[in-house]
């Protein structure tokens, strides 16, 4: 059980709260003035420590920790901008946006690299790489968790699933949504017509802008395949044990989407690999 938290933020009445989408699985997220109020979880102390570390490192692309309110919710700063909803707007799928997101992810990883990986044991569980962790990864950089300003990615939000991992695993998790590594049936309408060569070019662009070395590019597709298998198992388990948004996500076809994505990757692996190298 989490310890009681001090009320460090001013009280908020229901009339002043605006419900936010909060992603596919997080419920009860609201905006109150210049803050976001969210339910706490077992990983909240670790996530707050990470966010404070990022602030001290000068990384501007993440919320700041304010504290907790009188209802025990965590309070973070609200980042002005737009987190695109589906169907995605044109600016969210451009090559320029993809390149900017790669640079944002690199800055985040560079800032998190000095965070002590073993200080906190309580992170939210999820699929991961087999290799030793190098950084704290966001591990859920979907369109709804990226704030855009001026048509380009500016900040990352919703660090609920952050955890120790490898840089490449977080890159793969990001490219799952943004290349995208997905069956056309499950893509946003503006991404639906991309063929294997075009997705491969987007993988290459992201890796170039991030600075993914050749040895990791050779492993990227194998890690994507590994992630699909483990993500399927982890998502099903959380749907069964946690219920709520996880159960709804599974009921609306999350498992089938993961399986279709892996099958599409298997079909187009050769051209994707050729583009990466």
C-alpha positions as CSV (number, residue, x, y, z in Angstrom):
1,X,0.0,0.0,0.0
2,X,1.3,3.5,-0.8
3,X,1.9,5.8,2.1
4,X,-0.4,8.8,2.6
5,X,0.8,11.9,0.7
6,X,0.9,15.5,1.9
7,X,-1.5,17.9,0.2
8,X,1.0,20.1,-1.5
9,X,-1.3,21.5,-4.2
10,X,-4.3,23.8,-3.7
11,X,-7.8,22.2,-3.4
12,X,-9.7,21.8,-6.7
13,X,-13.5,21.7,-7.0
14,X,-15.2,19.5,-9.5
15,X,-16.5,22.5,-11.5
16,X,-12.9,23.5,-12.3
17,X,-11.7,20.1,-13.5
18,X,-11.6,19.2,-17.2
19,X,-11.4,15.4,-18.0
20,X,-8.5,14.4,-20.2
21,X,-8.3,11.4,-22.4
22,X,-5.4,9.9,-20.4
23,X,-4.5,7.3,-23.0
24,X,-6.1,3.9,-23.5
25,X,-5.7,2.6,-20.0
26,X,-5.3,5.4,-17.5
27,X,-8.6,6.7,-16.0
28,X,-9.4,9.7,-13.8
29,X,-7.0,12.1,-15.4
30,X,-8.1,15.7,-15.3
31,X,-6.8,19.2,-16.0
32,X,-7.2,21.8,-13.3
33,X,-5.8,25.2,-14.4
34,X,-2.1,24.8,-15.1
35,X,-1.9,21.3,-13.6
36,X,-2.9,17.8,-14.3
37,X,-4.3,15.6,-11.5
38,X,-3.9,11.8,-11.8
39,X,-4.5,8.7,-9.7
40,X,-1.4,7.4,-7.9
41,X,0.0,3.9,-8.5
42,X,2.8,1.8,-7.2
43,X,5.2,3.3,-9.6
44,X,4.4,6.9,-8.7
45,X,7.4,7.5,-6.4
46,X,9.8,6.2,-9.1
47,X,8.2,8.2,-11.8
48,X,8.3,11.4,-9.7
49,X,12.0,10.8,-9.0
50,X,12.6,10.4,-12.8
51,X,10.7,13.6,-13.6
52,X,12.6,15.5,-11.0
53,X,15.8,14.1,-12.4
54,X,14.8,15.2,-15.9
55,X,14.1,18.7,-14.6
56,X,17.5,18.9,-12.9
57,X,19.1,17.7,-16.1
58,X,17.5,20.5,-18.0
59,X,15.2,18.3,-20.1
60,X,12.2,20.5,-21.1
61,X,10.1,17.9,-22.7
62,X,8.4,16.4,-19.7
63,X,5.9,17.5,-17.0
64,X,7.2,18.8,-13.7
65,X,6.2,17.4,-10.4
66,X,4.1,19.7,-8.2
67,X,3.1,17.2,-5.5
68,X,-0.2,15.7,-4.3
69,X,-3.6,17.2,-3.8
70,X,-6.1,16.9,-0.9
71,X,-7.6,13.8,-2.6
72,X,-4.3,12.0,-2.8
73,X,-3.9,12.5,-6.5
74,X,-0.5,13.3,-8.0
75,X,-0.2,16.8,-9.4
76,X,1.9,17.6,-12.4
77,X,2.3,20.7,-14.6
78,X,0.1,20.9,-17.7
79,X,2.1,21.2,-20.9
80,X,0.4,23.5,-23.4
81,X,0.1,22.1,-26.9
82,X,-1.8,19.3,-28.7
83,X,-1.6,15.6,-28.2
84,X,-3.1,14.4,-31.4
85,X,-6.1,12.1,-31.4
86,X,-7.1,9.6,-34.1
87,X,-7.6,10.1,-36.9
88,X,-4.2,11.8,-36.8
89,X,-3.9,15.3,-38.3
90,X,-1.5,15.7,-41.3
91,X,1.2,17.4,-39.3
92,X,1.6,14.3,-37.0
93,X,2.6,12.0,-39.8
94,X,5.2,14.1,-41.8
95,X,8.8,13.2,-42.1
96,X,9.7,16.3,-40.2
97,X,7.6,15.3,-37.2
98,X,9.1,11.8,-37.3
99,X,12.6,13.3,-37.3
100,X,11.8,15.7,-34.5
101,X,10.4,12.9,-32.4
102,X,13.6,10.9,-32.9
103,X,15.6,13.8,-31.6
104,X,13.2,14.4,-28.7
105,X,13.6,10.7,-27.7
106,X,17.4,10.9,-27.9
107,X,17.4,14.0,-25.6
108,X,15.1,12.1,-23.2
109,X,17.4,9.1,-23.1
110,X,20.5,11.1,-22.7
111,X,18.9,13.0,-19.8
112,X,17.7,9.8,-18.1
113,X,20.9,7.9,-18.6
114,X,22.4,9.2,-15.3
115,X,19.3,8.2,-13.3
116,X,20.2,5.4,-10.9
117,X,18.5,2.4,-12.5
118,X,18.4,0.2,-9.4
119,X,17.3,2.8,-6.8
120,X,13.6,2.1,-7.4
121,X,12.2,-1.4,-7.6
122,X,8.6,-0.4,-8.2
123,X,8.0,0.3,-11.9
124,X,5.0,-0.8,-13.8
125,X,5.7,-4.2,-15.3
126,X,5.8,-4.7,-19.1
127,X,7.6,-6.3,-21.9
128,X,11.3,-5.7,-22.2
129,X,14.6,-6.4,-23.9
130,X,16.7,-9.4,-22.8
131,X,19.8,-7.1,-22.6
132,X,20.7,-5.2,-19.4
133,X,18.9,-1.8,-19.0
134,X,20.8,1.3,-20.1
135,X,18.3,4.1,-19.4
136,X,14.8,4.7,-18.1
137,X,12.6,4.4,-21.1
138,X,9.1,5.9,-21.6
139,X,7.9,2.7,-23.2
140,X,4.6,4.1,-24.4
141,X,5.3,6.9,-26.9
142,X,2.0,6.6,-28.8
143,X,0.5,9.7,-30.5
144,X,-1.6,10.5,-27.5
145,X,1.5,10.8,-25.3
146,X,3.3,13.3,-27.4
147,X,2.6,17.0,-27.1
148,X,3.0,19.0,-30.4
149,X,3.7,22.7,-30.7
150,X,3.9,24.4,-34.1
151,X,3.3,21.1,-35.8
152,X,6.3,19.3,-34.3
153,X,6.8,17.1,-31.2
154,X,7.7,19.2,-28.2
155,X,7.2,17.0,-25.0
156,X,6.4,13.5,-23.8
157,X,3.6,12.9,-21.2
158,X,2.1,10.0,-19.3
159,X,5.1,8.3,-17.9
160,X,3.0,5.6,-16.2
161,X,4.8,2.7,-18.0
162,X,8.3,4.1,-17.8
163,X,10.9,1.5,-16.6
164,X,14.5,0.5,-16.9
165,X,15.2,-0.8,-20.5
166,X,17.5,-0.4,-23.4
167,X,17.6,2.5,-25.8
168,X,16.8,0.2,-28.7
169,X,13.7,-1.2,-27.0
170,X,12.3,2.3,-26.5
171,X,13.1,3.1,-30.1
172,X,11.3,-0.1,-31.3
173,X,8.3,0.7,-29.0
174,X,8.1,4.2,-30.5
175,X,8.4,3.0,-34.1
176,X,5.6,0.6,-33.6
177,X,3.3,3.6,-33.6
178,X,5.1,6.1,-35.7
179,X,6.7,4.3,-38.7
180,X,4.3,2.5,-38.2
181,X,5.2,-1.2,-37.8
182,X,1.6,-2.3,-38.2
183,X,-0.8,-4.0,-40.5
184,X,-2.5,-1.4,-42.8
185,X,-5.9,-2.4,-41.4
186,X,-4.8,-1.0,-38.0
187,X,-3.1,2.2,-39.1
188,X,-4.3,5.7,-39.1
189,X,-6.0,6.6,-42.4
190,X,-3.1,8.9,-43.4
191,X,-0.6,6.0,-42.8
192,X,-2.7,3.3,-44.5
193,X,-1.2,3.5,-48.0
194,X,2.5,3.2,-46.9
195,X,4.1,0.1,-48.4
196,X,7.0,-1.8,-46.9
197,X,9.7,0.3,-48.6
198,X,8.1,3.6,-47.4
199,X,7.8,2.3,-43.8
200,X,11.5,1.2,-44.2
201,X,12.5,4.7,-45.2
202,X,10.7,6.0,-42.1
203,X,12.6,3.5,-39.9
204,X,15.8,4.7,-41.5
205,X,15.0,8.4,-41.0
206,X,14.2,7.9,-37.3
207,X,17.3,5.9,-36.8
208,X,19.5,8.5,-38.6
209,X,18.0,11.3,-36.5
210,X,18.3,9.4,-33.2
211,X,21.8,8.1,-34.0
212,X,21.1,4.4,-33.8
213,X,24.4,2.6,-34.5
214,X,24.6,-0.1,-37.2
215,X,24.9,-2.9,-34.7
216,X,21.5,-1.9,-33.2
217,X,19.9,-1.4,-36.6
218,X,20.8,-5.0,-37.5
219,X,18.9,-6.1,-34.3
220,X,15.9,-3.7,-34.5
221,X,13.5,-6.0,-36.4
222,X,14.3,-9.0,-34.3
223,X,13.7,-7.0,-31.2
224,X,10.4,-5.7,-32.7
225,X,9.3,-9.3,-33.2
226,X,10.3,-10.2,-29.6
227,X,8.4,-7.2,-28.3
228,X,5.2,-8.2,-30.2
229,X,5.3,-11.7,-28.6
230,X,5.9,-10.3,-25.1
231,X,3.5,-7.4,-25.5
232,X,0.7,-9.8,-26.5
233,X,1.3,-11.9,-23.3
234,X,1.7,-8.9,-21.0
235,X,-1.4,-7.1,-22.4
236,X,-3.6,-10.2,-22.0
237,X,-2.4,-10.7,-18.4
238,X,-3.1,-7.1,-17.4
239,X,-6.5,-7.3,-19.0
240,X,-7.3,-10.3,-16.8
241,X,-5.8,-9.0,-13.6
242,X,-6.2,-5.2,-13.7
243,X,-9.4,-4.9,-15.7
244,X,-10.5,-1.4,-16.4
245,X,-8.9,0.3,-19.4
246,X,-6.7,-2.8,-20.0
247,X,-9.7,-5.1,-20.2
248,X,-11.4,-2.7,-22.7
249,X,-8.3,-2.4,-24.8
250,X,-8.1,-6.2,-25.0
251,X,-11.8,-6.5,-25.7
252,X,-11.5,-4.0,-28.6
253,X,-8.9,-6.2,-30.3
254,X,-5.5,-5.3,-28.9
255,X,-4.3,-8.9,-29.2
256,X,-5.4,-9.2,-32.8
257,X,-3.7,-5.9,-33.7
258,X,-0.4,-7.2,-32.2
259,X,-0.7,-10.5,-34.1
260,X,-1.4,-8.7,-37.4
261,X,1.6,-6.3,-36.8
262,X,3.9,-9.3,-36.3
263,X,2.6,-11.0,-39.4
264,X,3.1,-7.8,-41.5
265,X,6.6,-7.5,-40.1
266,X,7.4,-11.1,-41.1
267,X,6.1,-10.4,-44.7
268,X,8.1,-7.2,-45.2
269,X,11.2,-8.0,-43.2
270,X,13.6,-8.1,-46.1
271,X,12.7,-4.7,-47.5
272,X,12.5,-3.2,-44.1
273,X,16.0,-4.5,-43.2
274,X,17.4,-3.3,-46.5
275,X,16.1,0.2,-45.9
276,X,17.6,0.3,-42.3
277,X,21.1,-0.6,-43.5
